[in-house]
């Protein structure tokens, strides 16, 4: 068996016995699957938001609530655009032999889309709490939700990355993203 080879963005030896092209194809497919999951969540939240103006109680919202609603719609639309962006980029780069560029760009775009989903989640919960339980409850809930999402979406992955580097003896300080 050949010695494991380190790839530019790996922190672990290549134990999959795949070529760089196969690895990029696999990474692309994994990113697409992640985007499908994100898209479903954003579509559900956006669908919920788009029905609100047609509810009788919508006319009772104060200026803060209406502005928060409009912010939610904007964030949902922009997050949807981010989720669709890798597909558009793929269409433009198709058969250009730049899969590594595509995968790296989609990785960054997916992280931005995750940020959008987090913001959309906090803002939507804030709106619901504000309408149902009042402003103080809304601000308290949004702070708690934002903190929990920050821990789950940023701190936990950071700690897992740090642990993986430590356990794998990452002497090259390479990125974990490409596994």
Helices and strands as residue ranges (DSSP letters): H 20-52, G 56-60, H 63-93, H 99-133, H 135-150, I 151-155, H 156-167
